[in-house]
Amino acid sequence: MIGEIEKLGVELNERQRKALQYAFRDGFITNKVYKELNKVSHETAIQELTQLVEKGLLTASGKGRETKYLPKI
């Protein structure tokens, strides 16, 4: 699935690839999971999850700590 997305010209870094794989497998990902999975700061997790939303790959549901990012595809 990730390879097909990248064939469409969507650029992803390795952390975003891991996050998408997690979201496809588990149905969603949270900021907390993104931070733990990729060992990044809160700010980096928010920035990169927001990029995935802007690219149309995830959709955000909820607010604050309860926000879940769901696969859009």
C-alpha beads as a LAMMPS data file, in Angstrom:
LAMMPS data file: protein, C-alpha beads

73 atoms
72 bonds

1 atom types
1 bond types

-500.0 500.0 xlo xhi
-500.0 500.0 ylo yhi
-500.0 500.0 zlo zhi

Masses

1 110.0

Atoms # bond

1 1 1 0.000 0.000 0.000
2 1 1 2.761 2.482 0.923
3 1 1 4.601 1.740 -2.327
4 1 1 1.439 2.452 -4.312
5 1 1 1.011 5.788 -2.546
6 1 1 4.597 6.775 -3.340
7 1 1 4.137 5.761 -6.995
8 1 1 1.512 8.512 -7.147
9 1 1 4.232 11.034 -6.319
10 1 1 3.452 11.448 -2.619
11 1 1 6.706 11.870 -0.711
12 1 1 6.921 10.212 2.700
13 1 1 9.754 9.990 5.174
14 1 1 10.522 6.711 6.944
15 1 1 8.650 7.775 10.100
16 1 1 5.546 8.597 8.080
17 1 1 5.753 5.217 6.333
18 1 1 5.842 3.469 9.720
19 1 1 2.910 5.555 10.942
20 1 1 0.797 4.734 7.892
21 1 1 1.567 1.026 8.212
22 1 1 0.498 1.200 11.861
23 1 1 -2.693 3.116 11.006
24 1 1 -3.633 0.681 8.223
25 1 1 -3.034 -2.291 10.532
26 1 1 -4.684 -0.949 13.704
27 1 1 -7.279 1.370 12.166
28 1 1 -5.813 4.575 13.612
29 1 1 -2.727 6.185 15.131
30 1 1 -2.388 8.796 17.865
31 1 1 0.240 11.434 18.545
32 1 1 1.426 9.391 21.539
33 1 1 1.856 6.247 19.436
34 1 1 3.640 8.230 16.702
35 1 1 6.091 9.620 19.281
36 1 1 6.780 6.176 20.767
37 1 1 6.998 4.410 17.408
38 1 1 9.435 6.924 15.941
39 1 1 11.141 8.276 19.080
40 1 1 10.420 11.898 18.200
41 1 1 9.251 14.981 20.094
42 1 1 5.629 16.025 20.493
43 1 1 6.185 18.869 18.012
44 1 1 7.675 16.585 15.350
45 1 1 4.835 14.089 15.752
46 1 1 2.191 16.812 15.348
47 1 1 3.971 18.314 12.346
48 1 1 4.366 15.010 10.519
49 1 1 0.851 13.772 11.303
50 1 1 -0.497 17.108 10.048
51 1 1 1.471 16.620 6.825
52 1 1 -0.181 13.216 6.370
53 1 1 -3.592 14.838 6.851
54 1 1 -2.717 17.588 4.339
55 1 1 -1.602 14.949 1.826
56 1 1 -5.023 13.306 2.142
57 1 1 -3.700 10.063 3.646
58 1 1 -5.115 10.440 7.167
59 1 1 -8.090 12.230 8.640
60 1 1 -8.115 13.640 12.182
61 1 1 -10.944 12.719 14.521
62 1 1 -11.337 14.274 17.972
63 1 1 -9.465 17.059 19.723
64 1 1 -6.409 17.422 21.910
65 1 1 -5.055 14.264 23.498
66 1 1 -8.030 12.307 22.206
67 1 1 -7.229 12.972 18.542
68 1 1 -7.031 9.845 16.424
69 1 1 -5.678 9.835 12.899
70 1 1 -7.611 7.445 10.677
71 1 1 -6.542 6.114 7.280
72 1 1 -8.416 7.948 4.548
73 1 1 -7.690 5.433 1.820

Bonds

1 1 1 2
2 1 2 3
3 1 3 4
4 1 4 5
5 1 5 6
6 1 6 7
7 1 7 8
8 1 8 9
9 1 9 10
10 1 10 11
11 1 11 12
12 1 12 13
13 1 13 14
14 1 14 15
15 1 15 16
16 1 16 17
17 1 17 18
18 1 18 19
19 1 19 20
20 1 20 21
21 1 21 22
22 1 22 23
23 1 23 24
24 1 24 25
25 1 25 26
26 1 26 27
27 1 27 28
28 1 28 29
29 1 29 30
30 1 30 31
31 1 31 32
32 1 32 33
33 1 33 34
34 1 34 35
35 1 35 36
36 1 36 37
37 1 37 38
38 1 38 39
39 1 39 40
40 1 40 41
41 1 41 42
42 1 42 43
43 1 43 44
44 1 44 45
45 1 45 46
46 1 46 47
47 1 47 48
48 1 48 49
49 1 49 50
50 1 50 51
51 1 51 52
52 1 52 53
53 1 53 54
54 1 54 55
55 1 55 56
56 1 56 57
57 1 57 58
58 1 58 59
59 1 59 60
60 1 60 61
61 1 61 62
62 1 62 63
63 1 63 64
64 1 64 65
65 1 65 66
66 1 66 67
67 1 67 68
68 1 68 69
69 1 69 70
70 1 70 71
71 1 71 72
72 1 72 73
